[in-house]
Amino acid sequence: MIILSNLSQYGTMLLALILGFGCCLFYDVFRILRKGCRFSAADVGLQDVVCGIVFAVLTFLLLLTRCMGEVRFYVLFCEGAGFLICRATLSRVLLGMATAIINTAKRIKNWFARRIFRPVGRGLRKAAGFLFRHGLSFFKKVGKWLKKCLKGTCCWVYNKRKAVAKQEKPRHEKNQKRQKTKKRQRAA
């Protein structure tokens, strides 16, 4: 057993109090996450195991550096006291503020969901339903219209023979045929 001076023991006690305080704040992070999100029992258990491992490693490192690896009761007692002091004072304040912030954020999210996202979603569903119901007939009509438009012009025709046949007859021949038919009708 190594004999430590009173000054080094007081310093170790102070470091143990600070470590306990820090461990409580580290655990509060997980508590705040639990308030904001839903976790299963297995997830909560896993978080507690991770916290326990982190606390054990930090305590071991403190004992290793300050007490040459020997377990001292006053170090463990001061670490627990620091944890409890933080839990009774700062932890309550932080958890209360975090709860208020999380509740406010949830209210804002719910307001946006009720006032903006749901009406927009309903409108989009109605528009999609309308397009689905009437879209097929509309696209058929547009297709027929485009087909008529394409057949009516001589430069956008699908069939080359029709385009050549239309281009071979000049307009003045068509006019002559019309005039001949008009003359025949007058004569008859």
Solvent accessible surface area in square Angstrom, and as a share of the most:
residue,aa,sasa,rsa
1,M,188,0.84
2,I,75,0.38
3,I,164,0.83
4,L,27,0.13
5,S,71,0.46
6,N,101,0.52
7,L,146,0.73
8,S,35,0.22
9,Q,50,0.22
10,Y,139,0.53
11,G,25,0.24
12,T,0,0.00
13,M,67,0.30
14,L,105,0.52
15,L,72,0.36
16,A,0,0.00
17,L,59,0.29
18,I,101,0.51
19,L,33,0.16
20,G,0,0.00
21,F,65,0.27
22,G,37,0.35
23,C,4,0.02
24,C,0,0.00
25,L,58,0.29
26,F,75,0.31
27,Y,42,0.16
28,D,4,0.02
29,V,81,0.46
30,F,34,0.14
31,R,50,0.18
32,I,50,0.26
33,L,81,0.40
34,R,61,0.22
35,K,96,0.41
36,G,28,0.27
37,C,72,0.43
38,R,239,0.87
39,F,75,0.31
40,S,63,0.41
41,A,92,0.71
42,A,79,0.61
43,D,60,0.31
44,V,43,0.24
45,G,33,0.32
46,L,117,0.58
47,Q,22,0.10
48,D,59,0.30
49,V,87,0.50
50,V,62,0.35
51,C,3,0.02
52,G,38,0.36
53,I,102,0.52
54,V,49,0.28
55,F,41,0.17
56,A,64,0.50
57,V,77,0.44
58,L,69,0.34
59,T,18,0.10
60,F,116,0.48
61,L,84,0.42
62,L,21,0.10
63,L,11,0.06
64,L,83,0.42
65,T,95,0.55
66,R,80,0.29
67,C,0,0.00
68,M,124,0.56
69,G,35,0.33
70,E,50,0.22
71,V,108,0.62
72,R,23,0.08
73,F,159,0.66
74,Y,49,0.19
75,V,0,0.00
76,L,79,0.39
77,F,129,0.54
78,C,7,0.04
79,E,19,0.08
80,G,33,0.31
81,A,28,0.22
82,G,2,0.02
83,F,45,0.19
84,L,120,0.60
85,I,93,0.47
86,C,0,0.00
87,R,91,0.33
88,A,57,0.44
89,T,75,0.44
90,L,67,0.33
91,S,1,0.00
92,R,175,0.64
93,V,86,0.49
94,L,60,0.30
95,L,21,0.10
96,G,41,0.40
97,M,108,0.48
98,A,15,0.11
99,T,41,0.24
100,A,56,0.44
101,I,117,0.59
102,I,31,0.16
103,N,60,0.31
104,T,64,0.37
105,A,57,0.44
106,K,85,0.36
107,R,160,0.58
108,I,93,0.47
109,K,127,0.54
110,N,69,0.36
111,W,114,0.40
112,F,78,0.33
113,A,27,0.21
114,R,117,0.43
115,R,146,0.53
116,I,67,0.34
117,F,129,0.54
118,R,132,0.48
119,P,54,0.34
120,V,83,0.48
121,G,21,0.20
122,R,120,0.44
123,G,37,0.36
124,L,119,0.59
125,R,161,0.59
126,K,146,0.62
127,A,49,0.38
128,A,59,0.46
129,G,22,0.21
130,F,107,0.44
131,L,117,0.58
132,F,175,0.73
133,R,157,0.57
134,H,87,0.39
135,G,7,0.07
136,L,121,0.60
137,S,56,0.36
138,F,116,0.48
139,F,138,0.57
140,K,122,0.52
141,K,143,0.60
142,V,50,0.29
143,G,36,0.35
144,K,134,0.57
145,W,154,0.54
146,L,85,0.42
147,K,101,0.43
148,K,149,0.63
149,C,50,0.30
150,L,49,0.24
151,K,99,0.42
152,G,63,0.61
153,T,55,0.32
154,C,64,0.38
155,C,101,0.61
156,W,156,0.55
157,V,31,0.18
158,Y,141,0.54
159,N,59,0.30
160,K,166,0.70
161,R,191,0.70
162,K,105,0.44
163,A,18,0.14
164,V,78,0.45
165,A,54,0.42
166,K,97,0.41
167,Q,121,0.54
168,E,123,0.55
169,K,109,0.46
170,P,48,0.30
171,R,199,0.73
172,H,109,0.49
173,E,71,0.32
174,K,92,0.39
175,N,71,0.37
176,Q,94,0.42
177,K,121,0.51
178,R,147,0.54
179,Q,108,0.48
180,K,117,0.49
181,T,63,0.36
182,K,109,0.46
183,K,134,0.57
184,R,162,0.59
185,Q,138,0.61
186,R,193,0.71
187,A,92,0.71
188,A,119,0.93
